[in-house]
């Protein structure tokens, strides 16, 4: 799967204030340029977390287990609207009440993302996007903890779950 690297996204400061626009390709090769991203942690009533196994065709973390939902925020888009849009696009989920959990900065040698994370409890049907996702599964938090550092999760997810667990929400 080849992303649209000419897609324009907002460059933001560490507080989320828009300071410019850049193409996705530029943002993904220059860690001095911060862009906005949303994640959603989808839980079932048993407290298990839905993870998606990224398509083996993805340019970032192919074949790795990752956050339930994740995606870029479009220019002038509200983070809640972006999270709802990504839920629909990736998992076919609509109408799930999202709760904002936290915001953090994700940095690596390739990019910098200002991540707003939401959560919800969902028990309905999931129709995932087969171009972006190879499979989905609910994971017990204890099983996730046991597998941290084993290279089956994306680096993004490892940062996300450690941020989540630091808040004692498990």
C-alpha positions in Angstrom: 0.0 0.0 0.0 1.5 3.3 -1.1 0.3 6.4 0.7 -0.4 9.6 -1.0 2.8 11.3 -0.1 1.7 14.6 -1.7 -1.2 14.9 0.8 -0.9 18.2 2.7 -1.0 18.1 6.5 -0.6 20.9 9.0 2.7 21.6 10.7 2.0 22.4 14.4 4.0 23.5 17.5 4.1 21.2 20.5 0.9 22.8 21.8 -1.0 22.0 18.6 -1.0 25.6 17.1 -0.9 25.5 13.3 2.3 27.1 11.9 2.3 25.8 8.3 1.5 23.1 5.8 3.7 20.4 4.3 3.4 17.3 2.2 3.1 14.0 4.1 6.4 12.8 2.5 8.3 15.8 3.9 6.7 15.4 7.4 7.7 11.7 7.4 11.4 12.5 6.8 12.0 15.6 8.9 11.5 15.2 12.6 11.7 18.9 13.1 8.3 19.2 11.6 5.5 18.2 14.0 2.1 17.0 12.6 -1.1 16.0 14.3 -2.3 12.4 14.7 -5.2 10.8 16.5 -5.3 7.3 18.1 -8.4 5.5 19.5 -8.1 2.7 22.0 -11.2 0.5 21.4 -12.0 -1.8 24.4 -14.7 -4.4 24.8 -16.7 -4.8 28.0 -14.2 -7.3 29.3 -11.5 -4.6 29.2 -9.7 -6.2 26.3 -8.1 -3.8 23.8 -8.7 -4.2 20.1 -5.4 -4.2 18.1 -5.0 -4.0 14.4 -2.3 -5.9 12.5 -1.0 -3.4 10.0 -0.9 -4.5 6.4 2.3 -6.0 5.2 2.2 -3.4 2.4 2.3 -0.4 4.7 5.3 1.9 4.5 5.6 2.2 8.3 5.6 -0.8 10.7 4.3 -3.4 8.1 2.9 -6.5 9.7 3.1 -5.2 13.3 0.3 -5.1 15.8 -0.8 -1.5 16.4 -3.2 0.8 18.1 -6.9 0.1 17.4 -7.2 3.2 15.2 -4.6 5.8 14.1 -4.4 8.4 11.5 -3.5 11.9 10.4 -5.6 14.9 11.2 -6.6 16.7 8.0 -6.0 20.5 7.6 -8.6 22.5 9.7 -10.1 19.2 11.1 -10.9 18.9 14.8 -9.2 16.0 16.5 -12.5 14.5 17.6 -13.8 14.6 14.1 -10.6 13.1 12.8 -10.8 10.2 15.4 -14.5 9.5 14.4 -13.5 9.6 10.7 -10.6 7.2 11.2 -12.9 4.9 13.2 -15.2 4.7 10.3 -12.5 4.4 7.6 -10.4 1.7 9.4 -12.9 -0.4 11.3 -16.3 0.6 10.0 -17.4 1.8 13.5 -19.8 4.7 13.8 -21.6 6.1 16.8 -19.1 5.0 19.4 -18.8 7.7 22.1 -15.2 8.8 22.3 -13.5 10.0 25.4 -10.3 12.1 25.2 -7.6 10.5 27.3 -4.4 12.5 26.8 -2.0 14.2 24.4 1.7 13.4 23.9 4.5 14.0 21.6 5.9 11.0 19.7 9.4 11.5 18.4 11.7 9.2 16.4 14.5 9.7 13.9 12.0 9.9 11.0 9.1 12.0 12.3 7.4 13.9 15.1 3.7 13.6 15.9 1.5 15.3 18.3 -0.9 12.5 19.3 -4.4 13.0 20.8 -5.6 9.7 22.2 -9.3 8.8 22.7 -11.0 5.6 24.0 -14.3 3.9 23.7 -16.1 0.7 24.6 -17.5 -1.1 21.6 -19.2 -4.5 21.2 -20.6 -4.4 17.7 -19.5 -5.6 14.3 -16.1 -4.6 12.9 -15.5 -4.3 9.2 -11.9 -3.4 8.8 -10.2 -1.9 5.8 -8.4 -4.8 4.2 -6.1 -2.5 2.3 -4.6 -1.1 5.5 -5.2 -3.9 8.0 -4.4 -7.6 7.8 -6.4 -8.6 10.9 -7.9 -7.3 14.1 -8.1 -9.0 17.5 -9.0 -8.2 21.1 -6.0 -8.6 23.4 -6.0 -9.0 27.2 -3.9 -6.2 28.8 -1.8 -8.8 30.6 -1.0 -10.5 27.3 0.0 -7.1 25.8 2.3 -6.4 28.8 4.0 -9.9 28.4 4.7 -9.1 24.7 6.1 -5.6 25.1 9.6 -5.4 23.7 9.2 -8.6 21.6 9.1 -6.7 18.2 5.5 -7.8 17.4 4.1 -4.3 18.2 4.8 -1.1 16.3 7.1 1.4 18.1 4.1 3.8 18.0 1.9 1.3 19.8 4.6 0.6 22.4 4.8 4.3 23.2 0.9 4.5 23.2 0.3 1.5 25.6 3.1 2.6 27.9 1.6 6.1 28.1 -1.9 4.5 28.7 -0.6 2.1 31.4 1.3 4.9 33.2 -2.1 6.3 34.0 -3.1 3.1 35.8 -6.2 2.5 33.6 -5.7 -1.2 33.2 
